[in-house]
Amino acid sequence: MDYKMSELVAKTGVPKSTILYYIKEGLLPNPVKVKANVHKYSEEHIELIKYIKYMKEEMGSSNEQVKLVLEKKNNSFSSSYTMLAPLMNTLSGIEIHSEHYSKKEFTEHFDIDEDLLERLLADGVLMPIGENDYTQKEACIVNLIENCREVGIDYALIKEYVKHARELAKLELKMQEKLCALRDDKNFSTLWKIVFDTLFKTKEYIFHRATYKEFYRAIKQELIGT
């Protein structure tokens, strides 16, 4: 189905000037020119505009990041994870202006015990983004482990926590693969909203609420017991 610019604006809620800017920047394909000053847009334009709007407003992605993804959008999603490229920094949890250290610099700067560091790396408790790329995030985890050891908290509990986190990650990847199999140009943005919402919104809700419920149950039992 073909659409006029006015219909495109009405269906997406994105101003004409912004749509023209997206076309100019290569985020959207050029419309079909019917005659002078008359252009036709397609369902693909609507889906892509919704996707771009979502990525920029909800995920804070830049034009460059979105453009990189859209250049690969026709690849098989089951064999390419380029669609997640704009969000990898967010998934890493590392702030843009974070200081980065080599392993040697990391141990010296934060006074980290090298044997403890190697054990945490071997157990998968510490997961630096790169083989020789450490930040304050890793230092916080090492500090947590040291504090746990100091008060006698079983290290096995930490390893169990990490184990479940990895299992969740596998489920998330499995969900993405299922969505990839359903993908076509018409449901492009909707499917990826599901992926992004699961990774960045639903997970937080489920984790925090589950923790809340467990703590609430424990507190309630303690109060009843007294």
QUIJO-V65878 format. One record per pair of residues at least 4 apart in sequence whose C-alpha atoms are under 8 Angstrom apart, sorted by the first residue. I is the first residue (numbers start at 0). J is the second residue. Records with the same first field share a line. If there is no record, write none. Layout:
BEGIN
I: J + J
END
This chain:
BEGIN
0: 41 + 42
1: 39 + 40 + 41 + 42
2: 6 + 7 + 39 + 40 + 41
3: 7 + 38 + 39 + 40
4: 8 + 15 + 38 + 39 + 40
5: 9 + 15
6: 10
7: 11 + 40 + 45
8: 12 + 13 + 14 + 15
9: 13
10: 45
11: 45 + 48 + 49
13: 17 + 18 + 48 + 52
14: 18
15: 19
16: 20
17: 21
18: 22 + 48
19: 23
20: 24
21: 25 + 26 + 27
22: 26 + 27 + 28 + 29
23: 27
25: 66
26: 62 + 65 + 66 + 69
27: 44 + 47 + 48
28: 44
30: 38 + 39 + 40 + 41
31: 38 + 39 + 40
32: 36 + 37 + 38 + 39
33: 37 + 38 + 39
34: 38
40: 44
41: 45
42: 46 + 185
43: 47 + 184 + 185
44: 48
45: 49
46: 50 + 184 + 185 + 186 + 187 + 188
47: 51 + 187 + 188
48: 52
49: 53 + 188
50: 54 + 187 + 188 + 189 + 192
51: 55 + 65
52: 56 + 57
53: 57 + 58 + 192
54: 58 + 59 + 60 + 65
55: 59 + 60 + 61 + 62
56: 60
58: 86
60: 64 + 65 + 85 + 86
61: 65 + 85
62: 66
63: 67
64: 68 + 84 + 85
65: 69 + 85
66: 70
67: 71
68: 72 + 81 + 82 + 83 + 84 + 85
69: 82
71: 81 + 82
72: 82
74: 78 + 79
75: 79 + 179
76: 80 + 176 + 179 + 180 + 182
77: 176 + 179 + 180
80: 84
83: 87
86: 90
87: 91
88: 92 + 93 + 94 + 95
89: 93
91: 128
93: 97 + 134 + 136
97: 134 + 135
98: 134 + 135
99: 132 + 133 + 134
100: 104 + 105 + 131 + 132 + 133 + 134
101: 105 + 131 + 132 + 133
102: 106 + 131 + 132 + 133
103: 107
104: 108
105: 109 + 110 + 111 + 133 + 134
106: 110 + 111 + 112 + 113
107: 111
109: 138
111: 115 + 116 + 141
112: 116
113: 117
114: 118
115: 119
116: 120 + 125 + 141
117: 121
118: 122
119: 123 + 124 + 125
120: 124 + 125 + 126
122: 158
123: 161
124: 157 + 158 + 161
125: 137 + 140 + 141
126: 137
127: 131 + 132 + 133 + 134 + 137
128: 132 + 133
129: 133
133: 137
134: 138
135: 139
136: 140
137: 141
138: 142
139: 143
140: 144
141: 145
142: 146
143: 147
144: 148 + 154
145: 149
146: 150
147: 151 + 152 + 153 + 154
148: 152 + 153 + 154
152: 156
153: 157
154: 158
155: 159
156: 160
157: 161
158: 162
159: 163
160: 164
161: 165
162: 166
163: 167
164: 168
165: 169
166: 170
167: 171
168: 172
169: 173
170: 174
171: 175 + 197 + 198
172: 176
173: 177
174: 178 + 194
175: 179 + 194
176: 180
177: 181
178: 182 + 190
182: 186 + 187 + 190
183: 187
186: 190
187: 191
188: 192
189: 193
190: 194
191: 195
192: 196
193: 197
194: 198
195: 199 + 200
196: 200 + 201
197: 201 + 202
198: 202
199: 203
200: 204
201: 205
202: 206
203: 207
204: 208
205: 209
206: 210
207: 211
208: 212
209: 213
210: 214
211: 215
212: 216
213: 217
214: 218
215: 219
216: 220
217: 221
218: 222
219: 223
220: 224
221: 225
END
